[in-house]
Amino acid sequence: MLRASLAGCDAATETSFIKVVPPAFSSAHRELLIARSKFASPIVAMLCAMGVDVDAYGENSIEEMSRDLADATALLAKCDAIWLGCAFFVGL
């Protein structure tokens, strides 16, 4: 528990509780994110802050994405989850 108060004033007090939990994953976790680049950046930052390894595909990596997604067995071996972010359209 964290507690803070203003010096010389007994009326204002702030108390914060921080819940400590075990890690979400017991081993390394890898996620594949498919989203427009401008929307992928904050998602990648959030996942990396949680300790997740992220591979991101955006509108500039369509060729690479099509090669990697063609082999479902290799894809399942490579990542634990697939996150479909904001969709992008060819030509935009």
Order of alpha helices (4+ residues) and beta strands (2+ residues): beta-beta-beta-alpha-beta-alpha-alpha-beta
